Amino acid sequence: MERVTLWGWIDFEGKDAAAIVRGGAQFILPTYEERGCIYYVWNADPLKPDRIWVFEEWDSIEALAEHLEGPLYRAMAGYLAEAGMTGAEVDKYRVVQKQPVYDGSGVPQAAFD
């Protein structure tokens, strides 16, 4: 099955990103219940206090599309705008193969089987 991941950052110049993530929990936590959501992780950067890192994984393009058209996404977008978002770059990726970095003996491997 082809999965979709999203990865990127959102900036809030001069704001406390950790507080913004905590405030957004009302939208983040229920997103896990949406069809096809595998991961929906928002973290404040510990070294750049006005940046949030976003990581999402969806089991299909269709599931991501449903999320992007749904009420939780719209509510989160409104919340981020009100919180003073000053910039963002979030990209999506098709995941066609996935393997652990470490093999059965604990050795890290860059190549795919």
N, C-alpha and C positions, 0 to 999 in steps of 0.2 A: 504494500500500500504506500502510495506517495504522501508524505507528510509535508506540512508547511511550517517553517519557523520564522519568527520575526525577531530581529535583534537591533537595538539602537539606543539612542540617548534622547533625553529631553532636558533642557536647561531652564532654570528659573533664576536669572541673574540677581544676586543679592538676597535670595530667599533660602530658607532651610528645607532642602529637598526631603530630608527624613520626615519632617512634619507633614509635608505634602503627601508623601506615600501613606503615612498613617491616616491622614484625612481621606485618602482615596480608597481605603480598605473597604468602605461600603460598596464600592463598585468592583474592586479587584476580587474579593472573596467569592461573591456570587457568580462571577464569570467562570470559575472552575466547574460550576454545575451546568454550563451550556454544553450542548451537544458537540462532541468532537474536541473539547478543550483538554489538552494533556498537561500543559504548563502555562501559567500566566503570572509571571514573576516580575515585580517592580522593586528595585533596590536603590537606595541612596548611595552615591559614590562616597566611600570613606575619606578620599583625598581631595575631592572637589565637591564641597558641601552644597552647591547649588545645582548638581546634576543627578538625574535619575537614570538608571539603566533599565531597559525593558527587555525581557525575554519571554517569548510566547511560542508554544508549539501546538499545532492543530492537526487532527488526523486526516484532514482533507481541505482542499481549496473551498469546497462547498460549505464546510463548517466555519471556516474563516469568513466567508462571505456573509453567512447568517449573523455572525458576531458583529461584523462591520455595519450591518444594516439594523442591528438591534438596539434596544433601549439602554442597555448597560454601556455600550460603546458611546452612544450619544451623550449619556449622562457624564461619563468620564471625560469626554472631550470638553464638555461645558465646564466641568470642575477644573480641568487643567488650564483652560483659558482664564477663568476667574482667579486662579492661583497665581497668574502672572507669567505663564510660559513665554520665554524669550527666544527659543530656538529648539529645533528637533531634527533628528535624522534617524528614521526607523525604516529598515529594509526588510523585505520578505525573501525567503529562500525556499526552493523546492528541495526536499530531502529525498533522494532516490536510493541512498544506501546509508546504513548506520551500523557502526560497530564500536565496541569499547576501545579506548586508547590502549589499555593494558591487556596483553594476552594472558592465557591461562597460567603462565609462570610469573606474572607480575612485571613483564618487560614492556615498556611503551613501544607502540608500533605506529608509524605514520602511514604506511601503506594499507590499502584495503585488500581483503582476500578476493 
